[in-house]
C-alpha cells in the first residue's frame, strides 16, 4: 500500500512539474525524495510514508511556482489516494517547514520534518546546487553577479542549518565544493 502511494506521488509530480526548467523540477523532487529516504534509514525510527510523500510533494504548492493556498495541490492529491485527514495534516506541516526563506533558523518539531527539510537543503548545495542556482538565475533573468550573491545569502548558510547528523555529514563535502567553486569563480572574474 505504501509503495503504491509513493509511486502515485511520483507520477503526480512528474505531471505537475512537466514544464519546469528552473531547478524546481521533477528531477529536484526525486533527488529530495532519495535524500530523504537515505537520511530516514540512517536516523532511525520514523514514518517512512510521511517522509516519502512529504518529500515528493514539498514543492507542490511552493509560492515561487504555484498560486495556491493551504497546500491545495498536495491536499487534493493526498485525498485522491485516500490518505487519512490526520496524515494529510501531518504531511502539510512537514511541507510547510521546508522553505528556507519562511523557516530560517527554525527547526521542525518532528523527525520527519527535520529529514525532509534537510533533504531539500542538501539539493541546494554541492555540484547539483550550483547547477540549480544558475539554472534558476537564468530562468529569472538574473545577472551572474546577482546569482552569485545567492550563494552568500543562502547556500553557504545551509550546512549549519542541517537538523540531522546524517545530513550534517552529507552537507560537509557539498559545502566545501561550494567554497572551492566560489574561490575559482572569483579568480576568473577578477
MIMINU-818633 format. One record per residue: residue in three letters; y, x, z of N, C-alpha, C in turn. Coordinates in steps of 0.001 Angstrom, whole numbers, padded with zeros to 6 digits, always signed. Layout:
residues N
ALAYXZYXZYXZ;...
//
This chain:
residues 190
UNK-001201+000821+000000+000000+000000+000000+001263+000863+000000;UNK+001290+001878+000878+002469+002747+000940+002667+003459-000392;UNK+001581+004007-000933+001696+004747-002197+002178+003834-003326;UNK+001733+002586-003339+002196+001638-004366+003697+001397-004241;UNK+004189+001293-003018+005622+001069-002803+006431+002300-003212;UNK+005909+003475-002899+006596+004715-003295+006650+004807-004819;UNK+005546+004505-005481+005531+004549-006953+006504+003526-007539;UNK+006565+002354-006946+007515+001332-007407+008948+001822-007231;UNK+009225+002497-006124+010571+003029-005884+010909+004124-006889;UNK+009935+004955-007225+010170+005995-008243+010516+005354-009584;UNK+009800+004319-009947+010108+003614-011203+011496+002981-011147;UNK+011825+002386-010026+013135+001745-009865+014265+002754-010042;UNK+014162+003913-009386+015256+004887-009506+015310+005502-010897;UNK+014173+005598-011573+014203+006085-012959+015025+005143-013823;UNK+014891+003860-013598+015685+002868-014329+017135+002889-013872;UNK+017355+002927-012573+018704+002882-012009+019556+004066-012458;UNK+018950+005243-012536+019689+006463-012871+019447+006930-014304;UNK+018905+006077-015150+018529+006468-016511+019678+007070-017305;UNK+020880+006575-017123+022014+007040-017923+022885+008061-017203;UNK+022476+008573-016077+023297+009508-015301+023038+010933-015775;UNK+024107+011680-015924+024005+013090-016305+025053+013889-015544;UNK+025178+013613-014250+026259+014215-013473+025770+014899-012201;UNK+024488+015189-012115+023945+015798-010912+023446+014782-009899;UNK+023793+013516-010083+023277+012422-009241+022354+011588-010125;UNK+021233+012170-010464+020334+011570-011441+018936+011434-010852;UNK+018006+011016-011680+016650+010793-011182+016008+012110-010749;UNK+016318+013210-011433+015738+014493-011040+016194+014879-009633;UNK+017486+014681-009349+018001+014938-007997+017261+014066-006985;UNK+017126+012804-007291+016470+011868-006378+015031+012283-006098;UNK+014314+012688-007125+012920+013096-006934+012816+014408-006157;UNK+013780+015321-006351+013786+016553-005545+014057+016234-004074;UNK+014978+015316-003822+015257+014914-002439+013993+014323-001820;UNK+013293+013494-002560+012037+012920-002075+011032+014032-001742;UNK+010857+014979-002663+009908+016077-002445+010298+016899-001223;UNK+011579+017249-001118+012046+017997+000056+011815+017205+001338;UNK+012114+015920+001303+011948+015081+002496+010489+015042+002938;UNK+009584+014911+002001+008171+014842+002363+007686+016188+002911;UNK+008179+017297+002342+007815+018625+002871+008308+018779+004306;UNK+009554+018403+004529+010126+018514+005872+009361+017609+006838;UNK+009074+016390+006414+008363+015433+007274+006992+015967+007679;UNK+006280+016553+006738+004951+017098+007045+005049+018221+008075;UNK+006097+019036+007970+006254+020178+008875+006805+019785+010242;UNK+007611+018755+010287+008314+018405+011525+007501+017551+012486;UNK+006444+016941+011998+005623+016191+012934+005662+014701+012729;UNK+005230+013959+013726+005049+012524+013555+006349+011794+013212;UNK+006296+011078+012115+007405+010214+011708+006838+009180+010740;UNK+007640+008213+010400+007217+007150+009489+007437+007629+008053;UNK+006359+008042+007406+006456+008606+006058+006938+007590+005031;UNK+006630+006316+005235+007116+005302+004298+008634+005166+004412;UNK+009166+005170+005621+010620+005107+005808+011268+006338+005187;UNK+010704+007509+005435+011245+008750+004860+011220+008679+003340;UNK+010077+008332+002772+009934+008317+001319+010849+007323+000635;UNK+010860+006094+001124+011709+005071+000499+013188+005380+000696;UNK+013552+005883+001862+014956+006237+002108+015398+007372+001195;UNK+014547+008371+001033+014878+009495+000154+015045+009024-001290;UNK+014134+008189-001743+014205+007716-003126+015409+006810-003370;UNK+015834+006085-002363+016932+005123-002531+018263+005629-001979;UNK+018330+006894-001572+019519+007371-000859+020804+007302-001676;UNK+020716+007349-002999+021912+007245-003854+022013+005897-004569;UNK+021140+004959-004254+021103+003673-004971+022391+002875-004837;UNK+023153+003141-003799+024422+002435-003587+025564+003409-003296;UNK+025413+004661-003725+026456+005672-003499+027749+005213-004157;UNK+028838+005212-003392+030096+004677-003937+030702+005548-005029;UNK+030199+006773-005218+030619+007579-006368+029980+007062-007656;UNK+028899+006316-007499+028090+005913-008647+028080+004411-008901;UNK+028138+003625-007834+027988+002177-007954+029066+001458-007151;UNK+029386+000263-007570+030356-000570-006859+029606-001691-006141;UNK+028823-001291-005148+028039-002260-004383+028470-002197-002921;UNK+028103-003209-002186+028396-003248-000753+027123-003531+000024;UNK+027086-003021+001254+025989-003311+002176+024625-002940+001595;UNK+024575-001818+000876+023324-001327+000300+022634-002370-000580;UNK+023409-003065-001395+022881-004189-002180+021723-003797-003094;UNK+021842-002672-003812+020758-002263-004711+019487-001950-003928;UNK+019625-001168-002863+018458-000805-002059+017824-002044-001432;UNK+018649-002899-000851+018120-004106-000196+017384-005009-001193;UNK+017976-005200-002360+017351-006058-003364+015975-005508-003747;UNK+015913-004206-004030+014644-003606-004406+013621-003727-003272;UNK+014027-003398-002063+013096-003440-000927+012578-004850-000662;UNK+013422-005843-000844+012970-007234-000710+011965-007577-001800;UNK+012210-007083-003020+011297-007356-004141+009902-006798-003892;UNK+009818-005678-003177+008490-005104-002920+007965-005494-001528;UNK+008561-006529-000961+008080-007156+000282+008106-006248+001512;UNK+009150-005450+001613+009341-004666+002834+009901-005608+003900;UNK+009356-005595+005114+009879-006457+006183+011347-006141+006500;UNK+012079-007155+006928+013522-007020+007154+013873-005913+008147;UNK+013089-005759+009207+013406-004702+010176+013277-003318+009555;UNK+012323-003142+008643+012180-001862+007948+013299-001674+006924;UNK+013711-002743+006262+014845-002656+005333+016079-002181+006088;UNK+016311-002762+007240+017470-002359+008047+017366-000896+008464;UNK+016165-000476+008827+015959+000922+009225+016209+001860+008043;UNK+015690+001514+006877+015894+002325+005673+017379+002403+005343;UNK+018071+001299+005435+019512+001295+005141+020294+002131+006146;UNK+019880+002149+007400+020534+003020+008393+020332+004486+008026;UNK+019131+004829+007581+018863+006205+007149+019734+006539+005942;UNK+019751+005663+004947+020563+005884+003747+022031+006079+004121;UNK+022537+005256+005009+023951+005333+005390+024295+006610+006140;UNK+023295+007298+006670+023528+008549+007398+023479+009780+006499;UNK+023197+009604+005217+023002+010749+004328+024314+011379+003878;UNK+025286+010609+003488+026522+011107+002885+027216+012162+003744;UNK+027517+013310+003133+028230+014376+003843+029644+013944+004188;UNK+030344+013379+003207+031753+013030+003430+031920+011954+004502;UNK+030968+011048+004597+031064+009966+005584+030456+010331+006938;UNK+029671+011392+006968+028935+011722+008193+029101+013177+008624;UNK+030169+013815+008188+030359+015225+008511+030382+015417+010032;UNK+029542+016334+010481+029464+016613+011907+028641+015616+012698;UNK+028154+014583+012034+027325+013580+012708+025860+013846+012368;UNK+025015+013589+013315+023588+013774+013095+022880+012444+013311;UNK+021985+012082+012392+021254+010822+012544+020482+010782+013861;UNK+020279+009583+014357+019574+009398+015629+018065+009550+015484;UNK+017524+009154+014345+016069+009175+014169+015631+010423+013419;UNK+014387+010812+013638+013831+011942+012899+013830+011633+011406;UNK+013507+010396+011041+013501+010021+009622+014885+010233+009007;UNK+015921+009845+009710+017286+010039+009224+017644+011503+009091;UNK+017253+012303+010064+017526+013743+010022+016837+014380+008822;UNK+015611+013983+008585+014833+014545+007476+015486+014229+006138;UNK+015846+012981+005906+016420+012593+004608+017803+013213+004430;UNK+018606+013255+005483+019912+013902+005382+019729+015378+005013;UNK+018806+016066+005671+018539+017468+005357+018058+017633+003919;UNK+017159+016769+003483+016597+016880+002134+017679+016757+001071;UNK+018606+015837+001254+019703+015680+000298+020612+016901+000324;UNK+020919+017400+001484+021808+018558+001604+021162+019816+001033;UNK+019854+019951+001168+019170+021100+000571+019331+021121-000941;UNK+019365+019953-001554+019502+019899-003014+020921+020222-003469;UNK+021848+020355-002535+023232+020687-002872+023497+022186-002793;UNK+022523+022954-002307+022731+024399-002184+021645+025149-002942;UNK+021837+026454-003109+020909+027263-003883+021186+027121-005369;UNK+020254+027590-006175+020431+027574-007631+020620+026159-008165;UNK+019817+025231-007682+019953+023841-008136+021302+023279-007717;UNK+021720+023580-006517+023023+023113-006042+024166+023627-006897;UNK+024079+024880-007299+025103+025451-008182+025123+024695-009503;UNK+023958+024499-010088+023878+023778-011366+024433+022365-011230;UNK+024077+021683-010157+024566+020313-009942+026080+020283-009751;UNK+026605+021260-009047+028049+021298-008794+028824+021433-010094;UNK+028389+022317-010968+029096+022481-012238+028850+021303-013178;UNK+027676+020710-013098+027406+019508-013887+028354+018387-013480;UNK+028493+018165-012177+029368+017100-011683+030832+017427-011972;UNK+031215+018681-011790+032590+019084-012094+032939+018835-013551;UNK+032026+019187-014450+032250+018933-015876+032319+017450-016182;UNK+031435+016696-015581+031414+015245-015765+032741+014620-015349;UNK+033326+015131-014261+034589+014602-013745+035811+015256-014390;UNK+035590+016198-015316+036702+016856-015996+037463+017833-015107;UNK+036816+018381-014109+037464+019308-013183+037500+020717-013766;UNK+038530+021446-013392+038644+022840-013822+037622+023693-013073;UNK+037405+024899-013585+036500+025835-012932+036974+026110-011499;UNK+038272+026317-011333+038836+026592-010007+038595+025431-009051;UNK+038827+024216-009501+038599+023044-008649+037122+022891-008287;UNK+036260+023172-009246+034829+023065-008989+034381+024122-007983;UNK+034880+025344-008135+034531+026414-007195+035025+026080-005788;UNK+036153+025410-005687+036676+025034-004368+035680+024157-003601;UNK+034887+023389-004332+033879+022525-003702+032859+023346-002898;UNK+032588+024559-003355+031678+025427-002602+032235+025686-001204;UNK+033540+025942-001142+034185+026257+000134+034401+025005+000987;UNK+034686+023889+000339+034950+022641+001065+033685+022007+001638;UNK+032548+022242+000980+031326+021556+001399+030086+022443+001414;UNK+029757+023024+000275+028438+023629+000117+028157+024769+001088;UNK+029158+025600+001345+028953+026714+002269+028822+026258+003725;UNK+029156+025026+003992+029055+024478+005349+027684+023866+005637;UNK+026939+023562+004592+025723+022760+004759+024630+023442+005571;UNK+024489+024742+005436+023432+025446+006177+023526+025161+007680;UNK+024726+025165+008188+024917+024962+009625+024898+023491+010040;UNK+024768+022599+009075+024710+021159+009358+023280+020620+009342;UNK+022304+021487+009049+020914+021028+008987+020444+020578+010367;UNK+019610+019571+010378+019109+018966+011615+017777+019540+012078;UNK+016874+019763+011149+015506+020146+011495+015302+021647+011323;UNK+014367+022189+012094+014065+023622+011984+013546+023960+010589;UNK+012745+023086+010031+012207+023319+008689+013327+023430+007669;UNK+014267+022518+007704+015384+022546+006753+016286+023748+006995;UNK+016470+024128+008245+017283+025317+008543+016679+026544+007880;UNK+015360+026667+007950+014676+027789+007309+014806+027707+005788;UNK+014623+026528+005232+014733+026350+003780+016155+026628+003299;UNK+017130+026301+004121+018535+026450+003727+018989+027901+003713;UNK+018380+028741+004502+018853+030121+004647+018914+030867+003311;UNK+017818+030902+002556+017806+031607+001263+018757+030958+000267;UNK+018811+029648+000277+019699+028938-000646+021156+029261-000332;UNK+021487+029336+000935+022850+029673+001351+023202+031099+000906;UNK+022290+032024+001116+022543+033407+000702+022736+033498-000809;UNK+021986+032699-001556+022149+032685-003009+023539+032185-003391;UNK+024042+031177-002687+025409+030693-002936+026419+031804-002717;UNK+026274+032532-001638+027209+033617-001329+027160+034690-002409;UNK+025959+035088-002807+025807+036091-003865+026452+035610-005161;UNK+026197+034372-005519+026779+033800-006735+028303+033809-006673;UNK+028863+033368-005566+030326+033296-005449+030970+034674-005486;UNK+030335+035669-004888+030861+037045-004946+030894+037536-006388;UNK+029812+037294-007110+029763+037723-008514+030787+036962-009346;UNK+030907+035682-009121+031870+034871-009865+033293+035358-009607;UNK+033608+035645-008355+034949+036140-008029+035236+037457-008732;UNK+034238+038357-008790+034412+039631-009511+034705+039379-010981;UNK+033946+038485-011583+034099+038227-013013+035394+037503-013338;UNK+035916+036742-012396+037160+036011-012640+038400+036851-012376;UNK+038239+038004-011702+039391+038881-011430+039886+039580-012671;
//
